């Protein structure tokens, strides 16, 4: 039996994240699916118009991924083949062939040296 004291309510939780607008509106890399609404050449032109000579387009022979647009500074720090292997291993788990994923990739170097004491 439903009593008179039962009260129902409907609530919504909003989450708002605010961050600095970045130009170009992508971060360190874009992963472009084979049937994505924007193709690799359009992505390359957009990157070149907004941030000349900052990105490199790498075309892929992959069933779901057609190309990856990478910030050039990343390629100066890590070998392209090694970097692409890592990106593809992680991205192919979540991308469909109609998606474009953007990603932030931060590289931190850790160095430890051993020296002789006097």
N, C-alpha and C positions, 0 to 999 in steps of 0.2 A: 504494500500500500504506500502510495506516495503522499507524504505529509505536506502540510502547508509550509513547513520550515525549509523545504528543499529550494535552494536558490541556484540557478544556473547562470553562468556568465561566459562570455567569449572574450578572449584577450589575444593580442598579437604581440610578438616580440620583434622589434626592429633592430637591426644591426647596421650601423653606418660607419663606413671607413672613409676617411678623408686623407688623401695624400697629394703631394705635389704633382701637377700635371707635367708629364715628360714629353719632350719633343725629340725624336719622333715618338708617337704613342705606342711604342713597343719597348721592351726592355733589352735584354742582351741577345735574345734569339727568338725567331719565329719558326715554327715547324708547320709546314704547309701540306695538307692532305691532297691526295691525287684528284679528288672531286670537290675541293674547297671552293667557296664562292669567289675567292680572290686567288688568282694564279701566281706562280713564282715571278713572272715578268712584271706584273702589276705591283707586287710587293717590292721588287727590286727598284722599280721606278719611284715608288713612294719613299722608300728609304733614301734613295739618292737625292730626291727633291728636298726632303726634310733635313737630311744629315749627310751631305756629300762625302763620299769616300770613307764612311765609317763602318759600312757593312759589306759582307761578301755573301753572295748567293751560291749555295752548293747544291747542285741537282743530285737526286738520289735514284738508285735502282732498287726500289723497295715497293712491296705490294700496296701499302697504304700511304706512304710519305713520298711526295714528289720533290720537295726541296726543303732546305734549311737555310735561313738567313741568319748569319752570325756577325756579331760585333767583331771588327778586325782586331781589337785589342786582345780578345780572348785567343785568337789564333797566334798572337805574338808570344803568348805565355805557355800554351800547350799545343802539342803536335795535332794537326787537323785530324788525322786518322784516329788517334786515341780519343780525342774529344768527340768526334762523330760516333764512335762506337758506344761511348757512355750515353750520349743524347738519345741515340736510337734504342738502346736497351731500355731506357726509362720511358721514352715517349710512346713506343709501340704498344705498351701495356694499356694506355688510356686513349690514344688517338683513334678516330675513325677516319676513313678516307675523305670525309666531307668537312673536316675540322681544320682550324688554324689555331695552334697553341702558341702562346707566348710564354717565355720563361725568363727568369732571372738566374744568372749564373755568377756566383761570386767565387773567386779563387783566392785562397789564403795560403801562403807558403810558410812552412814551419822548418826552421833550421836548427840543428843541434850540432855543435862541434866540440870535440875533445881536444884539449891543449895540454902540453906538458907544463908542470909546475916548476918554478925555479928552485 
